[in-house]
Amino acid sequence: MTPLRPLCRLEEIPDGAARGFGPLFAIRRGEAVFVYVNACPHLGVSLDLIPDRFLDHRGTAIVCALHGALFRIEDGFCTQGPCWGDSLEPVSAEIDGAGTVMVPVDAGL
């Protein structure tokens, strides 16, 4: 079993929004949280030029602020842009009984 560390409390991510945590970012959809490494597969740059701005204006896709690539929230697959067909690096996450989002200790390193 992989050791886990806390990323944040679930309520620290507004429902329907995203938040950055150093090399990782998380998106909340109700009680589900999707966590990815904050690096575009095209150039390896951070996706957010403005802190915590990971989603498009409708909040339906992850967007790379540098070149506008779009990624599905649920699996990180690129659906539009220069890295079409690539995917963001997912990080397994779980919410413990106390409402803490937990990720592997080596996530994002």
C-alpha positions as CSV (number, residue, x, y, z in Angstrom):
1,M,0.0,0.0,0.0
2,T,1.3,3.4,-1.0
3,P,1.7,5.9,1.9
4,L,-0.5,8.9,1.7
5,R,-0.2,12.5,2.8
6,P,-2.9,15.2,3.1
7,L,-3.3,17.6,0.3
8,C,-6.1,19.7,1.7
9,R,-9.6,19.5,3.2
10,L,-12.3,18.9,0.7
11,E,-14.1,22.2,1.7
12,E,-10.9,24.2,0.7
13,I,-11.8,23.5,-3.0
14,P,-15.1,25.2,-3.9
15,D,-17.5,22.8,-5.7
16,G,-17.0,23.3,-9.5
17,A,-13.7,25.0,-9.1
18,A,-10.0,24.2,-9.1
19,R,-7.1,25.0,-6.7
20,G,-3.3,24.7,-7.0
21,F,-1.1,23.0,-4.4
22,G,2.5,23.6,-5.5
23,P,3.3,21.0,-8.2
24,L,-0.3,19.6,-8.1
25,F,-3.8,21.0,-8.7
26,A,-7.2,19.6,-7.8
27,I,-10.7,20.1,-9.2
28,R,-13.8,19.4,-7.2
29,R,-17.0,18.1,-8.6
30,G,-19.4,17.5,-5.7
31,E,-17.8,14.8,-3.5
32,A,-15.3,13.8,-6.3
33,V,-11.8,15.3,-6.6
34,F,-9.5,15.0,-9.6
35,V,-5.8,15.7,-9.0
36,Y,-3.2,16.2,-11.6
37,V,0.5,17.3,-11.9
38,N,0.5,21.0,-12.9
39,A,2.4,20.5,-16.1
40,C,1.2,20.7,-19.7
41,P,2.3,17.7,-21.7
42,H,3.2,19.9,-24.7
43,L,5.9,22.0,-23.1
44,G,5.9,21.0,-19.4
45,V,4.9,24.5,-18.3
46,S,2.4,25.2,-15.5
47,L,-1.2,25.3,-16.7
48,D,-2.1,28.4,-14.6
49,L,-0.5,31.7,-15.3
50,I,-2.9,33.2,-12.8
51,P,-3.0,31.2,-9.5
52,D,-5.8,28.7,-9.4
53,R,-7.1,29.5,-12.9
54,F,-7.1,26.0,-14.3
55,L,-10.6,25.9,-15.9
56,D,-12.1,27.4,-19.0
57,H,-14.6,30.2,-18.7
58,R,-17.5,27.7,-18.5
59,G,-15.8,25.5,-15.9
60,T,-16.2,22.4,-18.1
61,A,-12.5,21.8,-19.2
62,I,-9.0,22.2,-17.9
63,V,-7.1,24.8,-20.0
64,C,-3.5,25.5,-20.5
65,A,-3.1,29.3,-20.1
66,L,0.0,29.4,-22.3
67,H,-1.5,27.9,-25.6
68,G,-5.1,27.2,-24.9
69,A,-5.0,23.3,-24.9
70,L,-8.2,21.8,-23.4
71,F,-8.3,18.7,-21.2
72,R,-11.2,16.7,-19.9
73,I,-11.6,17.1,-16.2
74,E,-12.4,13.4,-15.5
75,D,-9.3,11.9,-17.1
76,G,-7.0,14.7,-18.2
77,F,-7.1,13.8,-21.9
78,C,-6.3,16.6,-24.3
79,T,-9.2,17.2,-26.7
80,Q,-7.9,20.4,-28.4
81,G,-4.6,22.1,-28.9
82,P,-1.0,21.2,-29.8
83,C,-0.9,18.2,-27.4
84,W,-4.1,16.7,-28.7
85,G,-4.2,13.0,-27.7
86,D,-1.8,13.4,-24.8
87,S,-3.0,13.5,-21.2
88,L,-2.1,15.3,-18.0
89,E,-0.4,13.2,-15.4
90,P,-3.1,12.0,-12.9
91,V,-2.5,11.6,-9.2
92,S,-4.5,9.1,-7.3
93,A,-6.5,10.8,-4.6
94,E,-9.0,9.7,-1.9
95,I,-11.0,11.5,0.6
96,D,-10.7,10.0,4.1
97,G,-13.5,9.8,6.7
98,A,-12.5,13.3,8.1
99,G,-12.9,15.0,4.7
100,T,-9.2,15.3,3.9
101,V,-8.0,14.8,0.4
102,M,-5.1,12.4,0.5
103,V,-2.5,11.8,-2.2
104,P,0.6,9.6,-2.4
105,V,3.6,11.0,-0.5
106,D,5.7,11.1,-3.7
107,A,3.0,12.8,-5.8
108,G,4.3,15.7,-7.9
109,L,7.9,15.2,-7.0
